[in-house]
């Protein structure tokens, strides 16, 4: 999907009603579900930069700390009692001496009062982390009525699916003046979240008529409009 500047309608953090529930789409790439006091994120990919460095690739340091700080701020700001990661919590099974694990353990202790659940994604290949950090691991779909929570998006008769996996992006502008940006995508089967990981690529998506697309910018979420007008939820 390619959008020009006149097809953007700005808000701060966008509110979306889905299946009778109010969801807050936040600029930090998280979704807050107030009625359930639950914060949802997708594709944190902890340890990804370290994996790339082990392969000899020059990648920036500090992404884990930045993402943990952003996640902690989201929990604090929302007052969430529960955190659900919609898969790909880690990028690869970590060794016990992986540097990011100690930092995550300290972070988890800081937010020990928050229940934490991971719905396994394709990168979550280990049965558990090699440290004790109180995470509930769930294979497959997790029904949290009226929603179905899972890693990979798919239609589900039980309700709208909240998922990640794709790292959805759209392109703004044309030619040399274009930019790929992460989005929340409200589509016929539910809601797709952008990757929470700050060191993640993106998969370009093609919304259809009736879908809604929320572009994530610096400190704000803006709802995109198709050339025919603002996209509306079905």
C-alpha positions in Angstrom: 0.0 0.0 0.0 1.3 3.4 -1.0 -0.1 6.6 0.6 0.6 10.3 0.1 0.7 13.0 2.8 -2.9 14.1 2.1 -4.1 10.6 3.0 -3.0 10.8 6.6 -5.3 11.7 9.5 -3.3 12.4 12.7 -4.2 11.4 16.2 -2.0 10.9 19.3 -2.6 7.3 20.3 -5.4 5.8 18.3 -8.5 4.1 19.9 -10.0 1.2 18.0 -13.3 -0.6 18.8 -13.1 -4.2 17.9 -15.7 -6.8 18.8 -17.2 -4.4 21.3 -13.9 -3.9 23.1 -11.9 -0.7 23.2 -8.2 -1.1 22.2 -5.6 1.6 22.4 -3.0 1.5 19.6 0.1 3.0 21.1 3.1 4.8 19.4 5.5 2.4 21.1 4.0 -0.4 19.0 2.0 -1.9 21.8 -1.8 -2.4 22.2 -3.5 -1.7 25.5 -6.8 -3.5 26.3 -8.2 -1.4 29.2 -11.1 -3.8 30.1 -8.6 -6.6 30.7 -5.8 -4.5 32.0 -3.6 -6.2 29.4 -0.8 -4.9 27.3 -0.1 -6.8 24.0 3.1 -6.7 21.9 4.3 -8.8 19.1 7.7 -9.9 17.8 10.1 -8.6 20.5 12.9 -10.8 19.0 15.1 -10.4 22.1 18.7 -11.4 21.3 18.4 -10.7 17.6 21.3 -8.2 17.4 23.6 -10.6 19.3 22.8 -13.4 16.9 23.7 -11.1 14.0 27.0 -10.1 15.6 27.9 -13.7 16.2 27.5 -14.1 12.4 30.1 -11.3 11.9 27.6 -8.6 10.9 28.1 -5.1 12.2 24.8 -4.2 14.0 24.1 -1.5 16.6 24.3 -2.3 20.3 21.8 -1.2 22.9 18.6 -2.4 21.1 17.7 -4.8 24.0 18.0 -2.0 26.6 16.0 0.4 24.4 13.2 -2.1 23.9 13.1 -3.1 27.6 12.9 0.5 28.6 10.1 1.1 26.1 8.2 -2.0 27.3 8.7 -1.0 30.9 7.4 2.5 30.2 4.3 1.1 28.4 3.5 -1.1 31.5 4.0 1.9 33.8 2.0 4.3 31.7 -1.0 1.9 31.2 -0.9 0.3 34.7 -1.3 -3.1 32.9 -1.6 -6.1 35.2 -0.7 -8.5 32.4 1.7 -8.6 29.5 1.0 -10.9 26.5 3.7 -11.3 23.8 2.2 -12.5 20.5 5.1 -14.7 19.6 8.7 -14.4 18.6 9.7 -13.3 22.1 13.2 -14.4 21.3 15.0 -14.5 18.0 16.8 -17.7 18.6 17.2 -20.1 21.6 19.6 -18.2 23.9 22.6 -19.7 25.7 22.7 -19.3 29.5 25.5 -16.7 29.1 23.7 -14.6 26.5 24.3 -10.9 27.6 20.7 -9.8 27.1 19.4 -12.5 29.5 20.8 -10.9 32.6 19.3 -7.5 31.6 16.0 -9.1 30.9 16.0 -11.0 34.3 16.6 -7.7 36.1 13.8 -6.1 34.1 11.4 -9.0 34.9 12.2 -8.7 38.6 11.3 -5.0 38.4 7.9 -5.9 36.9 7.4 -9.1 38.9 3.8 -8.1 39.8 2.8 -8.2 36.1 1.7 -11.6 34.8 3.6 -12.4 31.6 2.4 -14.8 28.8 4.1 -15.7 25.5 2.1 -17.3 22.7 4.9 -19.2 20.9 6.0 -18.0 17.5 8.2 -19.7 14.9 11.4 -18.2 16.5 10.4 -19.4 20.0 12.0 -22.8 19.6 13.2 -23.4 23.2 10.9 -24.9 25.8 12.0 -22.2 28.3 14.6 -19.7 28.9 17.8 -20.8 30.7 16.9 -18.5 33.6 14.0 -18.4 36.1 11.9 -15.4 35.1 8.2 -16.4 35.6 6.8 -16.5 32.0 3.8 -18.6 31.0 4.4 -20.2 27.6 1.4 -21.0 25.5 1.6 -23.1 22.2 -0.9 -22.2 19.5 -3.9 -19.9 19.9 -5.0 -18.4 23.2 -8.7 -17.6 23.6 -9.2 -14.4 25.5 -12.8 -13.7 24.6 -13.8 -12.0 22.5 -10.3 -12.2 20.9 -8.1 -15.0 19.8 -4.4 -14.3 20.5 -1.7 -16.0 18.4 1.5 -15.4 16.6 0.6 -15.9 12.9 -2.5 -14.2 11.6 -5.3 -16.4 10.4 -9.1 -16.4 10.4 -10.7 -18.0 13.5 -14.5 -18.6 13.9 -14.2 -17.9 17.7 -13.4 -14.2 17.2 -11.1 -11.5 15.8 -7.4 -12.6 15.8 -4.8 -10.3 17.3 -1.4 -11.4 15.8 2.0 -10.3 14.6 4.6 -12.3 12.6 4.5 -10.2 9.4 6.0 -7.0 10.8 3.5 -5.0 8.7 4.6 -1.8 6.9 3.3 0.4 4.2 5.0 2.9 1.9 4.3 6.6 2.2 4.9 8.9 -0.7 6.2 8.2 -4.2 9.6 7.6 -5.8 12.6 9.0 -4.1 10.3 10.8 -1.6 8.9 7.6 -0.1 9.3 5.9 3.2 8.4 2.5 4.7 6.7 2.8 8.0 5.3 0.3 10.5 1.5 0.0 10.9 -1.3 -1.5 12.9 -3.6 -3.2 10.3 -7.2 -3.8 11.1 -8.4 -6.3 8.5 -11.3 -8.7 8.1 -9.9 -11.3 10.4 -8.7 -9.1 13.2 -5.8 -6.8 14.0 -2.1 -7.2 13.0 0.5 -5.6 15.3 3.8 -4.0 14.1 7.0 -5.6 15.4 7.9 -4.3 18.8 11.6 -5.0 18.2 13.5 -1.9 17.2 15.9 -4.0 15.1 13.3 -5.6 12.8 12.5 -5.5 9.1 9.1 -5.2 7.7 6.7 -7.0 5.4 4.7 -4.7 3.1 1.0 -5.3 3.4 -1.9 -4.6 0.9 -5.0 -3.5 2.8 -8.4 -3.9 1.1 -11.4 -1.6 0.9 -12.9 -1.5 4.4 -9.7 -2.1 6.3 -8.1 0.4 8.6 -4.4 1.3 8.7 -2.8 3.1 11.5 0.7 4.4 10.8 3.2 4.5 13.7 5.3 7.7 13.8 7.5 9.5 16.3 5.4 9.6 19.4 2.0 9.3 17.7 -0.2 7.0 15.7 -2.0 8.4 12.6 -4.8 6.8 10.8 -4.2 6.4 7.0 -6.7 7.0 4.4 -7.0 5.3 1.0 -7.2 7.6 -2.1 -11.0 7.0 -2.0 -11.4 8.1 1.6 -10.7 7.0 5.1 -10.7 3.2 5.5 -13.4 2.0 7.8 -13.7 -1.2 9.9 -16.2 -3.8 8.7 
